Amino acid sequence: MVDQSLLDILVCPETKQSLRVADVALLERVNASVRAGSLTNRGGQRVATPVEAGLVRNDGTVLYPVRDDIPIMLIDESIPLSQTQ
């Protein structure tokens, strides 16, 4: 997962809000939507791979996936949580 010292300096590239680590319940909800084929990122691409870890914007509306311990901090790669079940 993301090192705490890195998490302390990372912010949402869009709003500059702080981020927190996504909890297990949220990741399960996101991955249920991935399995259902109903989840798209903000760039409009379908999310086809389960999300193993993520960072959630402080307002709780957007998740930035973490792949191979690297946060993907691109706005188009972020996932709007309003799409999850």
N, C-alpha and C positions, 0 to 999 in steps of 0.2 A: 504494500500500500504506500501511499504518499507519506514521506517523512514529515514530521510535525514542523520542522523549521521551514520546509518548502511551503507547507500549507499556510503558515503564518504570513507569508508574503504574497501568495497567490490571491488574485481577485478576479471577478467576472470581467472579461474583456469588454463587455457591452455596457454594464452599469457600474462597474468598479465595486460592487458589493462583495463582502467576504464570502468565503465558501466553507462548507463543512463536509465531512465524509458521509456518504450515503449509508444509511443503516440497512440491515439485512431485509427488513420488511419492505422497504422501498425498492430495493434491488429485485426482490421477488415479484413485486407488482410490475416493475418495468419489464422483467423477463417474461411474465405472463403475456404482456402485450406483444413482445417480440415473437413468442411462440404462436400467437394468434395472427401474426402478420399485419398488425394494425398500427405499428409504431413507425413514425418517420422522424428524421432529424430536421433541424431548422432549415437545412439546405434542400429539403424535399425528398431525400433519399430514404428508402425503406431501411430500417435497422433490422438486419438479418442475423446478426451474431449476438448471443447473450452478453449482457453487460456484467462483468465480474466485479467491477468496482467503479465508483463514481464520486464526483464532487457536486454537491447541491448548492445552488446560489442561496444566499441568506433569506430571500423572500420565498423560497421553496417551490419556485415555478420552473426551474431549469436544472437539468443534470448534465454535467460534462463527464463523458466516459473517461476511465483510466484504463489504458491498455499496456500491458507489460510494465506496470508501475510508472507509466508516463501519462500525466494528465493531458488530455486532448483539449486544449483551450481555444478552439476555433468556434466562433459563433455558429457557423453552418453545421458543425458536428454536434452541437448541443442538442439535447432532447427535451422538448416541452413536456413537462410532467402532467399537463392537463389531458394528454392522450392516454394516460395509463388508467387501468381499470381499478 
